[in-house]
Amino acid sequence: MGDAAETLKLRFRTHAVAWDELDAKQAREHIAVHEAGHAVVGLRHGMRLLDVDIGSDPVAHPDGGFIFGGVRFDAPEGDMKRWARAQPIETAVVLMAGICAEEVLLGCHLRESWMGDVRIVRISHGWLDGMTEFPPEMFVYINDAHQAVTRSEVAISAVAGALLREGRLTSAEITALV
């Protein structure tokens, strides 16, 4: 790994917390900030947003674990994996914006909150088999996401606050906040 990649790797030794370390209010705040990060950075990358939801009950994910919230973007035939394969770099940055938003706005991230995001990045890049560590490109995506989140911190905070109050926001509601 080159010096630049190693520097990025050191920069992103983030502070992870587990669900059971947080009370319900803190966990909900993490979910709101995480999803707001995806939504705002996605809009700024030209993705068409449909809605964001943090108010639903947890749903079992087909690959294991649970989904506690979500952003829906307008994808070909509703298939985000297909969109991710067509635009892997943009998708990776938008997906990594969730964890970066938690880190920037809250100082830590939920350990479990980005596993599904990483899976979609791995699918879009064909990184599914035999990987125990991230390739150097992943740190570039995290760096780009971190920069996008930092530039959008006020907007992400506003969207997260509205999500905490409302539970679900439409594209029009988010666009009005951004």
C-alpha positions in Angstrom: 0.0 0.0 0.0 1.4 3.4 -0.9 2.0 6.3 1.5 -1.2 8.1 0.5 -3.3 5.1 1.0 -1.7 4.4 4.4 -2.3 8.0 5.4 -5.9 7.7 4.5 -6.2 4.4 6.4 -4.8 6.0 9.5 -7.1 9.0 9.1 -10.2 6.7 9.1 -9.5 4.7 12.2 -12.9 5.7 13.4 -14.5 5.3 16.7 -17.2 2.6 16.6 -19.8 1.9 19.2 -22.2 -1.0 19.4 -26.0 -0.7 19.6 -26.0 -1.9 23.2 -23.7 1.0 24.2 -26.3 3.6 23.3 -29.8 4.4 24.6 -32.7 4.4 22.2 -32.5 8.2 21.6 -28.8 8.1 20.8 -29.3 5.1 18.4 -32.1 6.9 16.6 -29.9 10.0 16.3 -27.2 7.9 14.7 -29.7 6.4 12.2 -31.0 9.9 11.3 -27.5 11.4 10.8 -26.4 8.3 8.8 -29.4 8.4 6.4 -29.2 12.2 6.1 -25.6 11.8 5.1 -26.6 9.4 2.3 -29.4 11.7 1.2 -27.6 15.0 1.1 -24.4 13.7 -0.5 -26.5 11.6 -3.0 -28.4 14.8 -4.0 -25.1 16.6 -4.5 -23.9 13.7 -6.7 -26.9 14.1 -8.9 -28.8 11.1 -7.6 -32.6 11.5 -7.7 -33.9 11.0 -4.2 -37.3 9.5 -3.5 -37.5 9.5 0.3 -35.8 8.8 3.6 -37.3 6.8 6.4 -36.1 6.2 9.9 -39.5 5.7 11.4 -40.2 2.1 10.4 -39.7 -0.9 12.6 -36.5 -2.8 12.0 -36.8 -5.1 9.0 -34.7 -8.3 8.6 -32.3 -8.0 5.7 -32.1 -11.0 3.3 -28.3 -11.1 3.8 -28.5 -11.1 7.6 -28.9 -8.4 10.2 -31.6 -5.7 10.3 -32.4 -2.5 8.4 -33.3 0.4 10.8 -33.7 3.1 8.2 -33.2 3.8 4.6 -32.8 6.2 1.7 -34.6 5.4 -1.5 -33.0 6.7 -4.7 -34.6 6.5 -8.1 -32.7 3.5 -9.6 -33.3 1.5 -12.8 -36.3 -0.7 -12.2 -35.9 0.1 -8.5 -32.7 -2.0 -8.3 -30.0 -0.1 -6.4 -27.5 -2.9 -7.1 -27.9 -2.4 -10.8 -27.4 1.4 -10.3 -24.3 0.7 -8.2 -22.8 -1.5 -10.9 -23.4 1.2 -13.5 -22.0 4.1 -11.4 -19.7 2.4 -8.9 -17.6 5.4 -7.8 -20.5 7.7 -7.2 -22.3 5.0 -5.4 -19.3 4.2 -3.2 -19.0 7.9 -2.1 -22.7 8.2 -1.4 -22.7 5.0 0.6 -19.6 5.9 2.6 -21.3 9.3 3.4 -23.4 7.6 6.0 -20.6 6.5 8.3 -18.7 9.8 7.6 -21.7 11.8 8.7 -21.9 9.9 11.9 -18.2 10.5 12.6 -18.3 14.2 11.7 -21.5 15.1 13.4 -21.6 12.7 16.3 -17.9 11.8 16.8 -18.5 8.0 16.4 -20.4 5.6 14.3 -22.6 2.6 15.0 -20.5 -0.5 14.3 -23.4 -2.2 12.6 -24.6 0.8 10.6 -22.5 0.6 7.5 -22.3 -3.2 6.9 -25.0 -3.1 4.3 -23.4 0.0 2.7 -20.1 -1.8 2.4 -21.9 -4.9 0.9 -23.4 -2.7 -1.9 -19.9 -1.2 -2.6 -18.4 -4.7 -2.8 -21.2 -5.8 -5.2 -20.7 -2.8 -7.4 -17.0 -3.3 -7.6 -17.0 -7.1 -7.7 -15.2 -7.3 -4.4 -17.2 -10.2 -2.9 -14.9 -13.2 -2.7 -11.8 -13.6 -0.6 -11.5 -10.1 0.8 -10.6 -9.6 4.4 -9.3 -6.0 4.0 -10.4 -3.1 1.9 -8.6 -2.3 -1.3 -6.9 1.1 -1.5 -9.7 2.5 -3.6 -12.1 2.2 -0.6 -10.0 4.7 1.4 -10.3 7.1 -1.5 -14.1 6.7 -1.5 -14.1 7.3 2.3 -11.9 10.4 1.9 -14.2 11.8 -0.9 -17.3 11.0 1.3 -15.7 12.7 4.3 -15.0 15.8 2.3 -18.5 15.9 0.9 -20.0 15.4 4.4 -17.7 18.2 5.8 -18.9 20.6 3.0 -22.5 19.6 3.7 -22.5 19.4 7.5 -25.1 22.1 8.0 -27.5 20.5 5.4 -27.0 17.0 6.9 -27.7 18.3 10.4 -30.9 20.0 9.2 -32.1 16.8 7.4 -31.2 14.7 10.4 -33.2 17.0 12.7 -36.2 16.9 10.5 -36.0 13.0 10.3 -35.9 12.9 14.1 -39.1 14.9 14.3 -40.9 13.3 11.4 -39.5 9.8 10.9 -39.9 10.1 7.1 -39.2 12.8 4.6 -40.0 13.1 0.9 -37.6 14.3 -1.8 -39.4 17.7 -1.8 -39.1 18.1 1.9 -35.3 17.3 1.9 -34.7 19.5 -1.1 -36.4 22.4 0.8 -34.0 21.8 3.7 -30.9 21.6 1.6 
